[in-house]
Amino acid sequence: MPFSNKVCNQLEKEGRYQCCEMCGFQLPRLGNRGLYAAHIISEKDKGKDAPDNALVLCPNCAQSFDTLVKPKIYKSFKLHGLKAPKSWEHAEGRRSVEDEI
């Protein structure tokens, strides 16, 4: 589920929609610069609807974050006896709006 308008407005107010927070990508002609807010910890894993649980990412980095970064973080945390959301163990992939319905 996407972030609430309140959270997106806060991210805009903080200036976080300037460029992708992973790679620096931006499309200046688009109002949101071709970016969107992605959950760090998804709502299904009890992630909050809050700015501190958001990364402003381009589509490529959002896909990479879910399919490459999260599984690597999960393995590293497990190696050091730390906990990460169980869903990070395997690549999640991006979900479309149709998947949310």
Order of alpha helices (4+ residues) and beta strands (2+ residues): alpha-beta-beta-alpha-alpha-alpha
